Amino acid sequence: MQLIQRFYPVIMDYLEQNSFVREPKGLYEPVDYIMQLGGKRLRPILALAACDLFGTDYKKALPAALAVEVFHNFSLVHDDIMDDATLRRGKPTVHEKYDTNTAILSGDVMLILAYKSLCETADKSLTPRLIDIFNETAELVCEGQQYDMEFETSDEITIAQYLKMIELKTAALLRGSLQMGAVIGGVEEDDFYHISEYGRKVGIAFQLQDDFLDTFGDNQKVGKKRGGDILQNKKTWMILKAYEVADPERKNALKTWMKDKTGDEDQKIEAVTKILEDLNIPDMTVALMKKYRDEALDHLTKLTGAKAAVSGLEELANLIIVRDY
């Protein structure tokens, strides 16, 4: 918990100092709403931690940290519209609380606000590289979201394709947050590679745990309806692995349920969940998360940064796969 305990209050103070409340109210109130909904603030914490890792005052990375958090929440606003989600962190999504047009436009301005914050980094000589990292990251996230949408209507998705999709949609932003913090911290190229790979591996484990919690988590802790991925017929790693290991009878039953769009929602969630449990998919998922966690930790051993900071990143990698929200 050391990174969270150290940097979470810093992020929250910086958010308060950089309020999004302004005119026109109809544009910026939804921005403030989504930014105040809470969340783990994992991405800005990673940016600060990476800067600190290489011996530079982490406060120099605060504009970049805010940029990645605003971008992350911008992507959630638009993702919720595409997924027709009603809850985000236990509260109404932006398009539910306001309306879809407002959510689209407020999301758009959040992207601009993210760039503005990034460009406020004090050392202007770093701005071109930071923008390059941010642009690459944003492009990968959009590519991942497109694949995610396409996978919903395709019956030919492989496990490898799914893992690549979450590497783009989720891991890319965790990796990019670390990369930007490391650049501000004065990282050397060898260390840049290892901190990037740590972020990529941790990011994949993070999304696998998100998928796990969507199906097996506690509604109150996760902050959204359990089984949302099942209702949207998403081919998560768990579903794809179930197809791979199931006997013909269970495989056919699972496919039937995952194509159903008209039946009782609770019944569908319970039926699919039971199939996954009968096939031991939860334990397989945990084993895969641990594999990616271990690979991430291996890259940490090769970093030349401060030992205390490395220890914090090691602890964070372990927390990611045992969290319950």
C-alpha angles and dihedrals in degrees: 000000000000097000092045093046091048103042107025093075089046091054092047092050091050091049089052091050091051100050120185093208108118143112135326087048093196091062102040104034092073089049091054090044096057093041091053095049091092125231133169095285085217097151097054089043089056091050092053092043093052092050091049091047092069097047101263125127103268091217088075088068096053096100090052090045091054090047094056092046092050090046091049092052091044088057090049092053091054095038090055090054092050092046093043086230118176100193134048118179089345094305133093113282117247095258090049095049094044117006139279097263091051091049092051094050095042089050090051093054090049089063089054091047089053092055091046091053093047090053090056090073104128098229101068092188086073096051098091093052093044091052090048090054092045092049093048091047094048092048092051092049091053091048090051092050091051092052090047091056093045092050091060091069099035126090094193103072118138127206089245091055091050093050090050090051094054090045087060101037100041114006094050093066094047089049092046092050090055092044094053092046091048093050091052087047092057099253121187118230097255091052090044089061094049096045088049093052091046088055093047094051094043089048093056091048089048093055093045088055090048089054090047092051092047089063105026104022131105112267093220095050097041092046098224140071113290114245098027092140091052092051090051090049091237116176098226121175088264094056093044092048089050090054088051098051102029124107114243094264095052092041092055092046091051092049091050093052093045090055095047114108102159108051133088109304097213091048091052093049093049094046095050092043091053092051090052091049093047089053093049091241095147092061091045090052092051090050091053092048090052090051092056090042091054092048089051091050090051090061090051090060089061096054120106095205128115112306094226091054091047089052090054092053090048091053091048092053089054093047093052094067097044099043118118099207 
